[in-house]
């Protein structure tokens, strides 16, 4: 069986850049997302650079059998995962009681359940190939999120789950890293309902830089990676030194400003 790197949410933003950085380091790729045309374009770009052409899997990861379908497809191609990159996810901005409930439950399915399923479905393969798991969370994972309550909570789950999995799987030779970027200019903003096109400096870190930092961190066996000095400060200090009511108020005011 040929070892591959599976990248979810590879059709845009950080996912596309993660696929590029893994390909540039010689990894054979399997690209997963719903938008088949975008994946095919990325696969053609990678092949044109002299790398092996990635296998494209247009799958909706929110479907409950997605991980099983991925596993069956890989087996049919004599492939098995060496690295799992769980990047797929989305956010919504608005009061939880007013946003569409089904959309919010779909966010849970994608951001949490699918990530957990893929993280646990291929442990034997990851161990066999001395590989690892890169889960994409956010600095949102250490803060409360008024007007993005479910999204922030989902990223808190990803961070907690990944940090624990790091310790559990380390004795088996499997590296597990949580990538926690701050705001990144991508299609995420439009999907979430945000009006601003670019996140403000100095928090903003380009998607390519975020992906490169995530790759380095995974290969070095780091537990968490937070790209950018300003994001690091927020990640480490804001939840500890800012009083909770003030932090809640400031975060809610920011979301109101971004959608207004």
Backbone bond lengths (Angstrom), bond angles and torsions (degrees), N, CA, C in turn:
res aa  C-N    CA-C-N  psi(-1)  N-CA   C-N-CA  omega(-1)  CA-C   N-CA-C  phi
1 X - - - 1.464 - - 1.525 109.85 -
2 X 1.315 116.61 134.09 1.463 121.87 -178.45 1.526 110.34 -86.07
3 X 1.333 117.91 129.26 1.471 119.89 178.58 1.524 111.53 -74.92
4 X 1.338 116.42 140.63 1.459 122.02 -179.66 1.524 109.53 -137.79
5 X 1.333 114.47 163.93 1.465 121.89 172.03 1.510 108.33 -106.05
6 X 1.318 116.45 123.52 1.455 122.83 179.62 1.521 108.86 -96.61
7 X 1.332 117.10 121.97 1.465 122.08 -179.07 1.521 108.94 -118.11
8 X 1.329 117.30 117.38 1.458 120.59 177.77 1.528 109.99 -94.77
9 X 1.328 114.80 156.95 1.465 119.11 -177.68 1.511 111.51 62.10
10 X 1.333 115.79 36.18 1.463 120.85 -172.52 1.529 113.44 -84.47
11 X 1.323 118.06 1.80 1.464 119.65 -173.45 1.527 113.86 -84.32
12 X 1.342 118.06 -6.92 1.469 119.18 -178.10 1.522 110.03 -164.97
13 X 1.341 115.42 165.01 1.452 122.84 168.52 1.514 115.50 56.81
14 X 1.330 116.31 -135.31 1.453 121.71 -177.12 1.526 110.81 -61.05
15 X 1.327 117.26 -36.15 1.460 120.39 -179.98 1.517 112.81 -60.79
16 X 1.332 116.46 -43.95 1.461 120.36 177.39 1.525 110.36 -62.15
17 X 1.321 116.78 -43.54 1.465 119.90 -179.20 1.533 111.70 -68.30
18 X 1.322 117.73 -34.73 1.460 120.06 175.42 1.526 110.47 -63.78
19 X 1.319 116.72 -42.04 1.465 119.68 176.87 1.530 110.33 -60.28
20 X 1.309 116.77 -43.53 1.466 120.10 -179.82 1.522 112.25 -63.22
21 X 1.340 117.12 -42.82 1.460 118.59 -176.93 1.523 111.11 -71.21
22 X 1.332 118.67 -37.99 1.461 119.74 175.69 1.533 110.31 -64.48
23 X 1.326 117.02 -42.53 1.463 120.19 178.82 1.522 110.95 -61.96
24 X 1.330 116.86 -39.68 1.467 120.21 -177.93 1.522 111.76 -65.84
25 X 1.333 116.87 -20.36 1.462 120.88 177.37 1.531 111.82 -99.24
26 X 1.318 116.11 15.04 1.458 120.07 171.24 1.506 116.98 88.46
27 X 1.323 117.66 11.30 1.463 119.73 179.73 1.528 110.70 -81.50
28 X 1.316 116.82 135.64 1.466 121.23 169.38 1.520 107.69 -75.88
29 X 1.333 116.82 136.63 1.465 120.92 -169.60 1.521 113.36 -117.15
30 X 1.335 113.46 151.13 1.456 122.88 164.62 1.510 106.34 -123.73
31 X 1.330 116.60 122.03 1.459 122.22 -174.54 1.522 109.64 -103.55
32 X 1.333 116.34 128.56 1.465 121.66 -176.15 1.523 110.07 -125.22
33 X 1.318 115.86 129.64 1.468 123.36 172.95 1.518 106.31 -174.81
34 X 1.322 116.51 175.83 1.469 119.25 179.39 1.528 112.68 -80.95
35 X 1.338 117.50 -30.35 1.468 120.45 -171.27 1.531 110.61 -89.32
36 X 1.315 114.97 96.36 1.463 121.10 -173.63 1.522 112.26 -62.75
37 X 1.329 118.18 -40.42 1.462 119.92 -178.94 1.525 111.33 -61.45
38 X 1.324 117.15 -43.68 1.468 120.48 178.40 1.534 110.42 -60.74
39 X 1.320 116.19 -42.86 1.461 119.60 179.59 1.517 111.62 -64.43
40 X 1.321 116.47 -41.28 1.468 119.88 178.87 1.525 111.65 -63.55
41 X 1.333 116.21 -38.54 1.468 119.96 177.96 1.517 110.85 -64.05
42 X 1.336 116.86 -42.22 1.458 120.67 178.77 1.526 110.79 -67.17
43 X 1.323 116.76 -41.38 1.462 120.28 178.65 1.530 110.79 -61.46
44 X 1.340 116.97 -40.95 1.466 121.04 178.66 1.524 110.69 -65.98
45 X 1.324 117.14 -39.66 1.468 121.33 177.82 1.531 111.01 -61.21
46 X 1.326 116.23 -44.96 1.465 120.68 -179.40 1.524 110.59 -65.79
47 X 1.333 116.36 -41.63 1.465 119.83 178.58 1.527 111.21 -64.69
48 X 1.344 116.84 -36.62 1.462 120.84 179.96 1.522 112.20 -67.04
49 X 1.335 117.03 -20.57 1.464 120.74 179.22 1.526 111.94 -83.93
50 X 1.332 116.31 1.54 1.450 120.24 178.28 1.513 114.36 97.48
51 X 1.332 117.28 1.79 1.459 121.43 178.31 1.531 109.86 -91.06
52 X 1.319 116.07 164.78 1.457 119.12 177.09 1.522 109.42 -66.24
53 X 1.330 116.08 141.97 1.459 120.01 -176.15 1.521 110.28 -72.52
54 X 1.333 118.02 127.70 1.462 120.74 -179.65 1.527 112.54 -66.26
55 X 1.306 115.42 151.51 1.454 121.73 169.78 1.520 107.84 -80.61
56 X 1.323 117.06 133.95 1.457 122.97 -178.12 1.527 109.87 -104.08
57 X 1.341 116.05 127.00 1.463 121.20 177.60 1.534 109.52 -123.76
58 X 1.340 118.38 98.09 1.464 120.55 177.30 1.528 110.31 -78.86
59 X 1.319 116.32 93.71 1.463 122.77 -175.02 1.518 109.40 -131.43
60 X 1.325 116.40 139.43 1.467 121.76 173.37 1.522 107.52 -85.87
61 X 1.332 116.49 107.79 1.462 120.75 -175.73 1.523 113.02 -68.81
62 X 1.321 117.60 -13.28 1.456 119.81 177.64 1.524 112.04 -74.30
63 X 1.333 117.10 -14.23 1.459 120.57 176.29 1.523 109.65 -70.58
64 X 1.329 118.12 138.46 1.467 120.33 -173.19 1.523 115.37 -63.83
65 X 1.336 118.39 -22.47 1.464 120.53 -178.52 1.524 112.88 -101.73
66 X 1.346 117.24 15.62 1.468 120.51 -173.62 1.524 112.17 -60.07
67 X 1.322 118.38 -46.57 1.468 120.78 -178.16 1.522 111.21 -62.94
68 X 1.331 116.88 -40.50 1.467 120.28 178.61 1.521 110.73 -64.60
69 X 1.333 117.20 -39.83 1.470 120.58 178.59 1.520 110.98 -65.72
70 X 1.328 116.43 -40.30 1.460 120.14 177.19 1.518 110.25 -61.71
71 X 1.333 116.34 -46.52 1.451 120.12 179.38 1.515 112.85 -59.38
72 X 1.334 116.88 -42.22 1.460 121.06 179.85 1.525 111.02 -65.67
73 X 1.331 117.15 -40.67 1.469 120.72 179.45 1.524 111.10 -65.93
74 X 1.322 116.98 -42.84 1.456 120.09 178.32 1.524 110.66 -61.93
75 X 1.324 116.76 -44.40 1.469 120.19 179.60 1.518 111.24 -61.20
76 X 1.336 116.68 -37.98 1.468 120.50 179.16 1.525 112.09 -65.43
77 X 1.341 116.61 -24.38 1.465 121.58 178.02 1.531 112.15 -100.05
78 X 1.327 116.70 10.81 1.472 122.40 -178.59 1.526 111.45 57.74
79 X 1.334 115.15 41.56 1.464 121.91 178.60 1.523 109.27 -119.60
80 X 1.335 116.36 153.29 1.458 120.67 171.15 1.522 109.05 -149.19
81 X 1.329 116.58 148.12 1.463 119.62 -173.48 1.530 113.68 -69.18
82 X 1.317 113.97 135.87 1.460 121.63 166.51 1.530 109.47 -101.95
83 X 1.332 115.31 -36.79 1.466 121.83 176.28 1.521 109.14 -132.02
84 X 1.319 115.66 140.16 1.461 123.02 172.81 1.524 107.30 -114.42
85 X 1.328 116.63 124.11 1.461 121.47 177.79 1.527 107.49 -114.88
86 X 1.323 115.60 103.22 1.465 121.67 -178.23 1.524 109.46 -92.45
87 X 1.320 115.13 91.32 1.460 121.02 -179.04 1.525 112.32 -107.00
88 X 1.325 118.65 -23.56 1.464 121.56 -174.65 1.520 111.31 -58.18
89 X 1.319 115.45 136.63 1.456 120.39 177.97 1.523 110.30 171.39
90 X 1.321 116.06 165.77 1.459 119.85 175.67 1.517 109.26 -152.46
91 X 1.336 115.33 167.22 1.454 121.32 178.52 1.512 111.05 -129.72
92 X 1.304 116.13 164.41 1.460 123.15 174.76 1.519 108.11 -134.78
93 X 1.328 116.37 143.62 1.457 120.91 178.71 1.521 109.44 -114.82
94 X 1.309 115.33 129.46 1.461 122.48 -179.50 1.515 108.91 150.13
95 X 1.313 116.20 169.95 1.459 119.44 178.49 1.532 109.75 -70.29
96 X 1.323 116.31 134.22 1.464 120.55 -174.63 1.525 111.90 -57.03
97 X 1.339 117.53 -36.34 1.460 120.80 -178.70 1.525 112.74 -71.98
98 X 1.345 116.49 -14.99 1.459 120.73 -176.70 1.524 113.05 -107.45
99 X 1.326 118.15 -22.64 1.457 121.27 177.38 1.527 110.31 -71.80
100 X 1.322 115.78 158.49 1.456 120.46 177.87 1.530 110.63 -61.20
101 X 1.335 115.83 124.26 1.464 119.50 -175.40 1.529 112.05 -66.34
102 X 1.327 116.79 -39.73 1.461 119.41 179.84 1.524 111.83 -63.64
103 X 1.344 116.14 -37.78 1.464 118.96 176.73 1.521 111.39 -63.93
104 X 1.317 116.30 -39.75 1.459 119.58 179.89 1.528 111.14 -68.26
105 X 1.318 117.02 -38.16 1.463 119.91 175.85 1.524 110.66 -67.10
106 X 1.337 116.34 -34.37 1.457 119.97 174.82 1.520 111.55 -64.72
107 X 1.335 116.33 -35.10 1.460 120.64 175.77 1.527 110.57 -62.52
108 X 1.317 116.34 -41.77 1.460 120.50 176.77 1.521 110.60 -62.20
109 X 1.325 115.99 -43.66 1.467 119.81 -180.00 1.523 111.46 -59.57
110 X 1.322 117.25 -43.10 1.458 120.51 -176.64 1.524 111.88 -80.44
111 X 1.323 116.89 -51.23 1.465 120.42 -173.16 1.525 112.95 -70.05
112 X 1.338 117.20 -28.20 1.467 120.24 -173.10 1.530 112.88 -118.49
113 X 1.323 117.08 -59.03 1.459 118.79 -173.69 1.520 112.26 -65.23
114 X 1.340 117.18 -47.68 1.465 119.83 -179.06 1.522 110.94 -63.78
115 X 1.326 116.91 -41.42 1.465 120.55 178.05 1.526 110.99 -61.12
116 X 1.323 116.86 -42.58 1.463 120.40 179.55 1.520 110.67 -65.64
117 X 1.314 116.58 -43.47 1.467 121.59 -179.54 1.526 110.92 -60.06
118 X 1.331 116.70 -47.93 1.469 119.95 -179.57 1.523 111.75 -68.63
119 X 1.328 116.97 -33.37 1.462 119.91 179.17 1.525 111.78 -65.36
120 X 1.330 116.93 -30.35 1.457 120.82 -173.34 1.532 114.17 -104.53
121 X 1.322 116.92 -11.08 1.470 119.78 -172.59 1.523 114.22 -77.53
122 X 1.329 117.60 -20.20 1.466 119.50 -170.89 1.528 112.22 -127.76
123 X 1.336 116.94 31.10 1.458 120.89 -175.16 1.528 111.64 -58.55
124 X 1.320 117.98 -43.86 1.465 120.04 -177.80 1.518 110.97 -62.51
125 X 1.327 116.36 -40.14 1.461 120.59 178.72 1.525 111.28 -66.30
126 X 1.323 116.94 -43.52 1.466 120.90 179.08 1.529 110.24 -62.25
127 X 1.331 116.46 -40.11 1.463 120.30 178.81 1.522 110.95 -66.42
128 X 1.302 115.95 -42.57 1.464 120.90 -178.42 1.527 111.53 -60.83
129 X 1.313 116.60 -37.11 1.468 120.99 -176.39 1.524 112.90 -99.98
130 X 1.345 117.00 8.23 1.474 120.62 179.25 1.521 110.94 53.27
131 X 1.334 115.12 45.99 1.460 120.87 -175.78 1.506 113.40 -101.86
132 X 1.336 115.88 -140.90 1.452 117.37 -176.86 1.515 113.98 -177.19
133 X 1.327 114.08 -176.18 1.460 123.59 -177.45 1.526 108.42 -129.82
134 X 1.326 116.11 130.70 1.462 121.97 173.08 1.515 107.42 -117.14
135 X 1.324 116.68 111.09 1.458 121.98 179.16 1.525 109.25 -104.31
136 X 1.324 116.32 129.73 1.461 121.17 -178.32 1.530 109.33 -94.03
137 X 1.312 115.96 114.02 1.469 122.37 175.68 1.527 107.01 -107.48
138 X 1.334 116.98 -128.12 1.469 121.78 -177.17 1.522 107.31 -176.37
139 X 1.332 116.00 159.00 1.465 117.28 171.10 1.523 110.42 -64.69
140 X 1.337 117.02 -15.56 1.466 120.91 173.86 1.520 111.47 -59.69
141 X 1.314 117.14 -21.60 1.452 121.17 -176.78 1.516 114.71 -68.08
142 X 1.327 117.93 -12.12 1.470 119.79 179.01 1.526 111.65 -110.89
143 X 1.334 117.08 11.35 1.462 120.67 -176.77 1.520 110.18 -132.71
144 X 1.355 116.88 157.57 1.465 119.73 169.58 1.515 109.02 -76.06
145 X 1.320 117.88 158.43 1.463 119.43 -174.71 1.507 115.39 -135.51
146 X 1.328 119.07 69.13 1.467 118.93 174.64 1.527 111.04 -55.51
147 X 1.308 116.41 134.14 1.467 125.12 -176.07 1.531 112.49 73.50
148 X 1.311 117.49 5.64 1.467 122.93 167.53 1.528 107.96 -149.32
149 X 1.329 116.16 40.56 1.455 121.95 -167.92 1.526 112.67 -57.42
150 X 1.319 117.35 -47.26 1.465 119.99 -176.16 1.530 110.67 -71.60
151 X 1.332 116.49 -38.66 1.465 118.89 179.14 1.522 111.19 -63.16
152 X 1.318 117.56 -50.00 1.468 120.58 179.88 1.524 110.40 -59.72
153 X 1.328 116.59 -42.49 1.460 120.09 179.73 1.524 111.18 -63.73
154 X 1.330 116.68 -37.74 1.470 119.40 179.56 1.526 111.11 -64.89
155 X 1.328 116.71 -36.60 1.461 119.31 179.73 1.529 111.75 -75.12
156 X 1.345 117.11 -28.81 1.456 119.81 172.37 1.523 110.09 -63.79
157 X 1.325 116.68 -39.57 1.464 120.89 175.93 1.518 110.92 -61.38
158 X 1.335 116.69 -47.82 1.466 120.35 -178.36 1.522 110.94 -59.54
159 X 1.329 116.76 -44.15 1.457 120.65 179.85 1.529 111.24 -62.84
160 X 1.322 117.07 -49.76 1.463 120.78 -178.59 1.524 111.42 -63.08
161 X 1.311 116.74 -47.08 1.463 121.96 -179.68 1.530 111.42 -60.29
162 X 1.330 116.10 -44.81 1.456 120.06 -176.24 1.519 111.93 -69.20
163 X 1.336 116.92 -41.41 1.459 119.23 178.95 1.529 110.99 -61.91
164 X 1.328 116.76 -40.42 1.461 119.70 178.22 1.528 111.30 -67.89
165 X 1.339 115.74 -41.42 1.464 119.87 -179.85 1.525 111.00 -64.20
166 X 1.326 116.45 -32.34 1.467 121.10 176.53 1.529 110.30 -54.06
167 X 1.328 116.02 -48.12 1.459 119.63 -178.83 1.530 112.35 -72.76
168 X 1.329 116.65 -37.45 1.462 119.88 -178.12 1.527 112.94 -66.51
169 X 1.324 116.44 -37.95 1.464 119.61 -173.80 1.525 114.14 -96.21
170 X 1.326 116.91 -10.64 1.465 119.87 179.75 1.524 112.67 -56.49
171 X 1.351 120.46 -42.23 1.466 119.83 178.85 1.527 113.89 -63.00
172 X 1.335 116.72 -18.11 1.463 120.72 179.27 1.527 111.73 -93.69
173 X 1.332 116.80 5.08 1.454 120.78 178.23 1.512 114.26 79.81
174 X 1.325 116.97 17.86 1.468 121.92 -179.56 1.521 108.96 -104.53
175 X 1.325 116.49 122.33 1.458 121.45 177.63 1.526 109.67 -83.39
176 X 1.307 116.52 135.38 1.468 121.35 178.35 1.527 108.23 -132.49
177 X 1.321 116.05 123.01 1.464 121.87 -175.01 1.516 110.41 -131.09
178 X 1.328 116.09 139.72 1.461 121.62 174.62 1.523 108.79 -105.89
179 X 1.310 116.98 119.92 1.465 123.31 177.56 1.528 108.06 -94.06
180 X 1.331 116.34 121.04 1.464 121.88 -174.30 1.525 110.58 -121.53
181 X 1.319 118.24 79.99 1.469 119.21 178.39 1.518 111.82 -77.13
182 X 1.338 114.52 159.51 1.452 120.59 166.31 1.521 107.96 -84.93
183 X 1.337 118.28 -157.32 1.460 120.71 179.20 1.526 111.81 -59.66
184 X 1.313 116.00 136.48 1.462 123.15 177.39 1.525 107.61 -132.24
185 X 1.310 117.09 129.93 1.464 120.43 178.47 1.528 109.68 -67.36
186 X 1.334 116.42 117.35 1.466 120.80 -178.70 1.519 108.03 -164.92
187 X 1.331 116.45 -173.04 1.454 120.80 176.93 1.524 112.13 -70.62
188 X 1.321 116.43 -10.89 1.468 120.40 179.59 1.523 111.11 -55.64
189 X 1.334 116.98 -41.58 1.462 120.55 -177.05 1.524 111.49 -61.22
190 X 1.326 116.37 -45.81 1.458 119.62 -179.26 1.526 111.27 -65.18
191 X 1.341 116.59 -40.75 1.467 120.67 179.46 1.524 110.84 -63.97
192 X 1.334 116.42 -34.13 1.460 120.60 -178.40 1.521 112.47 -79.92
193 X 1.335 117.42 -12.76 1.450 120.74 -178.64 1.507 114.49 90.59
194 X 1.346 116.72 22.73 1.458 121.13 -179.66 1.517 109.74 -87.36
195 X 1.327 115.90 145.06 1.458 120.13 -177.10 1.508 112.89 -89.09
196 X 1.326 118.14 -25.19 1.460 119.26 -175.28 1.526 110.50 -80.84
197 X 1.317 116.04 141.29 1.459 120.55 -177.97 1.520 111.95 -84.01
198 X 1.318 117.59 -33.28 1.458 121.41 -175.79 1.526 110.42 -127.14
199 X 1.327 118.19 134.63 1.464 118.94 173.68 1.514 110.39 -69.72
200 X 1.330 118.67 153.58 1.453 120.97 -172.27 1.527 113.30 -77.83
201 X 1.314 116.69 143.43 1.458 122.39 171.11 1.531 107.34 -68.81
202 X 1.351 121.14 144.40 1.456 127.67 8.46 1.529 114.19 -97.12
203 X 1.325 117.75 8.24 1.463 119.86 -178.79 1.530 111.20 -68.62
204 X 1.334 116.76 -35.10 1.462 120.60 -173.29 1.520 112.50 -62.19
205 X 1.319 116.18 133.15 1.460 123.43 172.77 1.524 106.84 -129.35
206 X 1.329 119.51 129.11 1.465 120.74 -179.11 1.525 111.84 -59.48
207 X 1.329 115.58 147.37 1.464 120.70 -177.32 1.520 112.09 -57.56
208 X 1.338 117.39 -37.26 1.466 120.11 -179.50 1.523 111.21 -64.08
209 X 1.336 116.32 -37.94 1.463 119.81 178.61 1.527 111.40 -70.34
210 X 1.324 116.49 -38.23 1.460 120.90 176.33 1.535 109.83 -60.55
211 X 1.327 116.15 -46.08 1.463 120.39 -179.21 1.521 111.42 -62.74
212 X 1.322 117.12 -43.97 1.467 120.83 179.67 1.522 111.02 -61.75
213 X 1.344 116.85 -41.21 1.464 120.52 178.64 1.523 110.93 -65.27
214 X 1.320 116.46 -39.88 1.454 120.26 178.44 1.514 112.26 -63.69
215 X 1.325 115.91 -42.32 1.468 119.97 178.85 1.530 110.86 -62.84
216 X 1.319 116.32 -47.38 1.470 119.53 179.65 1.525 111.35 -59.76
217 X 1.328 115.33 -44.11 1.452 119.22 -178.76 1.517 112.59 -62.86
218 X 1.321 116.19 -41.71 1.461 119.88 178.39 1.519 111.03 -63.08
219 X 1.322 116.99 -46.75 1.456 120.21 -177.62 1.535 111.72 -65.81
220 X 1.325 116.86 -26.51 1.463 120.93 178.32 1.533 112.51 -89.41
221 X 1.336 115.88 -1.52 1.451 119.62 177.83 1.506 114.84 74.16
222 X 1.331 117.50 27.09 1.459 119.97 -179.51 1.525 111.16 -77.44
223 X 1.317 115.27 149.58 1.469 120.61 -178.95 1.533 110.52 -74.94
224 X 1.328 117.59 -48.39 1.466 121.73 179.99 1.526 109.65 -134.03
225 X 1.322 115.09 150.65 1.456 122.74 176.93 1.522 107.55 -133.69
226 X 1.337 116.38 124.21 1.466 121.83 177.64 1.529 107.47 -122.30
227 X 1.324 118.98 101.24 1.469 120.67 -177.61 1.528 112.05 -72.52
228 X 1.338 116.60 137.57 1.463 121.60 175.79 1.513 112.58 93.31
229 X 1.340 115.92 133.08 1.463 119.78 -175.18 1.521 112.76 -65.91
230 X 1.338 117.52 -38.13 1.461 119.70 -179.09 1.528 111.20 -67.23
231 X 1.328 115.85 -40.57 1.462 119.52 177.33 1.522 110.92 -64.94
232 X 1.330 117.00 -37.93 1.473 120.39 177.08 1.528 110.90 -59.93
233 X 1.336 116.17 -43.65 1.458 119.39 179.53 1.523 111.63 -62.24
234 X 1.342 116.28 -44.24 1.459 119.68 178.47 1.526 111.08 -62.82
235 X 1.305 115.55 -43.56 1.467 121.76 -177.75 1.521 110.99 -61.22
236 X 1.333 115.93 -44.00 1.464 119.85 -173.62 1.524 113.35 -86.37
237 X 1.345 116.72 -35.89 1.462 118.88 -168.43 1.528 115.18 -105.20
238 X 1.343 117.04 -39.61 1.465 118.91 -172.51 1.528 113.35 -55.77
239 X 1.334 119.54 -47.23 1.474 118.51 -178.61 1.533 112.87 -68.13
240 X 1.338 117.54 -17.76 1.463 120.78 -174.77 1.528 113.54 -96.88
241 X 1.339 116.63 -33.84 1.462 118.60 -172.71 1.518 113.92 -109.36
242 X 1.347 117.93 -18.46 1.461 120.11 179.47 1.523 108.79 -91.40
243 X 1.319 118.68 125.30 1.472 120.62 177.80 1.530 111.12 -53.89
244 X 1.307 116.35 139.75 1.462 120.84 -173.81 1.529 113.29 -56.10
245 X 1.330 119.45 -46.53 1.476 118.25 179.40 1.528 112.82 -59.70
246 X 1.345 116.96 -38.81 1.461 120.20 178.79 1.525 110.75 -67.77
247 X 1.330 116.81 -41.36 1.459 120.28 179.10 1.518 110.77 -62.66
248 X 1.319 117.19 -43.60 1.468 121.45 177.54 1.526 111.04 -59.97
249 X 1.328 115.98 -45.19 1.462 120.22 -177.97 1.519 111.77 -65.08
250 X 1.340 117.07 -42.65 1.461 120.19 -178.79 1.526 111.68 -67.43
251 X 1.327 116.90 -40.35 1.461 120.19 179.82 1.526 111.12 -67.33
252 X 1.323 116.63 -39.84 1.468 119.10 178.30 1.527 110.48 -66.35
253 X 1.332 117.48 -41.45 1.463 120.64 179.47 1.521 110.75 -61.85
254 X 1.322 115.85 -37.89 1.465 119.38 178.65 1.522 111.52 -65.01
255 X 1.318 117.84 -41.95 1.457 120.35 179.79 1.522 110.78 -66.26
256 X 1.319 117.21 -38.46 1.460 120.51 176.71 1.523 110.05 -61.42
257 X 1.335 117.28 -43.35 1.446 121.30 -179.80 1.509 113.54 -65.63
258 X 1.332 116.59 -32.16 1.466 120.60 -177.45 1.519 111.63 -78.14
259 X 1.316 118.29 -21.58 1.450 120.84 -178.89 1.524 112.59 -104.78
260 X 1.313 116.27 -7.38 1.457 119.99 -174.09 1.408 113.47 -89.12
